[in-house]
Amino acid sequence: MKKISWGSSRYFSAVSIIFSGILLATSFCISGCRNSGNQIPDVSNININLQTYRFDKDLYAIDTNHVAKGLQLLKVKYPDFLNYYLDTVRQYGIHGNFSDTSRGGIDSLRTDLTFKDFVELEDTILKHFPDSKDIDNELADGFRFLKYYIPGYKIPRIYYLNMGLSGNWSSFPVDNSTLCIGLDMFLGEQYPFYRSIGVSAYMLSHFRRQYIPVSLFNTVYQTMHPFSQEDKTLLDLIIQRGKEQYFLHKVLPHLPDSVIFGFRQEQLKWCDENEGMVYNFFIHQKLLYNKEGHNILPYVYDGPFAKDMEAPSDPVKYTPGNIGTWLGYRIVCAWISQHPKTSLEELINLQTDPPRFLEEAKYRPK
């Protein structure tokens, strides 16, 4: 595994050696919150009534010769959701007019339900997910941990959908009581049509079945604490992302980091080996307190590799684009080690300004 040396990139200058010496004098190993001595709590006694629905199956089971009648029957099972799906999610414009005399939206729906590519997509979903029992169990475990840490949280209903590969999100909220998961967005990295709809290679790890709980609980977190990037410094953004990751690690403690972060194993290994240099890069490039979106946002969103962190001539890039999120998680872990009695709910609601948070974390990367 390649490790960055001070001379391997024009972005790490000799000045950094001074900073490195300071780090060596005061550093300690931050191996991640999972290895800090905290035990995974026993949540087996927390009862969860998780209600999930295979809306995709029910929709594609409609007799396409009698779509209006099929929708009337679906309305009985999905009284609060059907119109939202038809008119807001898919924008058919049916507006509850489930009659044979209704045209337009009904005809569009019938076309979609009989279109060869969409029918084959649903068949593929059924092959990968003949039922949702295993996923339901994983999500229920996550909600048990969430209830352990935040007892007042109300468990939402979950609807599994076929979005026709047109969804902007693999999971999304309807409201505080309803969340949706597009199963067509979790058919595996080898599913051939993801590339044809513009999915970048670096994003394919997010399209694995194992990523469903991460996607869902990331949506849960975002409904409680939406990511705010307007007029924010990079330090603020990476701490926001760090809290988000800390939350995911707490409610999904049995998932490996490669799944939760959506990184390849070699990227995680690179991050572990170069933690001090990554932090030094942000300091040396004067990025931590930079507010210019085009300079800082690439570090907290997924990308092919970290902007400017490896030499342009390097034929293979090991840095994950979203490296700021990984660093934010490390900083949050360091903060928690200094404030071990802080609950998860207190942490994510904490309004401490970023410079003070960093100071209180006493973060010293290895």
Rosetta blueprint (number, residue, H / E / L):
1 M L
2 K L
3 K L
4 I L
5 S L
6 W L
7 G L
8 S L
9 S L
10 R L
11 Y L
12 F L
13 S L
14 A L
15 V H
16 S H
17 I H
18 I H
19 F H
20 S H
21 G H
22 I H
23 L H
24 L H
25 A H
26 T H
27 S L
28 F L
29 C L
30 I L
31 S L
32 G L
33 C H
34 R H
35 N H
36 S L
37 G L
38 N L
39 Q L
40 I L
41 P L
42 D L
43 V L
44 S L
45 N L
46 I L
47 N L
48 I L
49 N L
50 L L
51 Q L
52 T E
53 Y E
54 R E
55 F H
56 D H
57 K H
58 D H
59 L H
60 Y H
61 A L
62 I L
63 D L
64 T L
65 N L
66 H L
67 V H
68 A H
69 K H
70 G H
71 L H
72 Q H
73 L H
74 L H
75 K H
76 V H
77 K H
78 Y L
79 P L
80 D L
81 F L
82 L H
83 N H
84 Y H
85 Y H
86 L H
87 D H
88 T H
89 V H
90 R L
91 Q L
92 Y L
93 G L
94 I L
95 H L
96 G L
97 N L
98 F L
99 S L
100 D L
101 T L
102 S L
103 R L
104 G L
105 G H
106 I H
107 D H
108 S H
109 L H
110 R H
111 T H
112 D H
113 L H
114 T H
115 F L
116 K H
117 D H
118 F H
119 V H
120 E H
121 L H
122 E H
123 D H
124 T H
125 I H
126 L H
127 K H
128 H H
129 F L
130 P L
131 D L
132 S L
133 K H
134 D H
135 I H
136 D H
137 N H
138 E H
139 L H
140 A H
141 D H
142 G H
143 F H
144 R H
145 F H
146 L H
147 K H
148 Y H
149 Y H
150 I L
151 P L
152 G L
153 Y L
154 K L
155 I L
156 P L
157 R E
158 I E
159 Y E
160 Y E
161 L E
162 N L
163 M L
164 G L
165 L L
166 S L
167 G L
168 N L
169 W L
170 S L
171 S E
172 F E
173 P E
174 V E
175 D E
176 N L
177 S L
178 T E
179 L E
180 C E
181 I E
182 G E
183 L H
184 D H
185 M H
186 F L
187 L L
188 G L
189 E L
190 Q L
191 Y L
192 P L
193 F H
194 Y H
195 R H
196 S H
197 I L
198 G L
199 V L
200 S L
201 A H
202 Y H
203 M H
204 L H
205 S H
206 H H
207 F H
208 R L
209 R H
210 Q H
211 Y H
212 I H
213 P H
214 V H
215 S H
216 L H
217 F H
218 N H
219 T H
220 V H
221 Y H
222 Q H
223 T H
224 M H
225 H L
226 P L
227 F L
228 S L
229 Q L
230 E L
231 D L
232 K L
233 T L
234 L H
235 L H
236 D H
237 L H
238 I H
239 I H
240 Q H
241 R H
242 G H
243 K H
244 E H
245 Q H
246 Y H
247 F H
248 L H
249 H H
250 K H
251 V H
252 L L
253 P L
254 H L
255 L L
256 P L
257 D H
258 S H
259 V H
260 I H
261 F H
262 G L
263 F L
264 R L
265 Q H
266 E H
267 Q H
268 L H
269 K H
270 W H
271 C H
272 D H
273 E H
274 N L
275 E H
276 G H
277 M H
278 V H
279 Y H
280 N H
281 F H
282 F H
283 I H
284 H H
285 Q L
286 K L
287 L L
288 L L
289 Y L
290 N L
291 K L
292 E L
293 G H
294 H H
295 N H
296 I H
297 L H
298 P H
299 Y H
300 V L
301 Y L
302 D L
303 G L
304 P L
305 F L
306 A L
307 K L
308 D L
309 M L
310 E L
311 A L
312 P L
313 S L
314 D L
315 P L
316 V L
317 K L
318 Y L
319 T L
320 P L
321 G L
322 N L
323 I H
324 G H
325 T H
326 W H
327 L H
328 G H
329 Y H
330 R H
331 I H
332 V H
333 C H
334 A H
335 W H
336 I H
337 S H
338 Q H
339 H L
340 P L
341 K L
342 T L
343 S L
344 L H
345 E H
346 E H
347 L H
348 I H
349 N H
350 L L
351 Q L
352 T L
353 D L
354 P H
355 P H
356 R H
357 F H
358 L H
359 E H
360 E H
361 A H
362 K L
363 Y L
364 R L
365 P L
366 K L
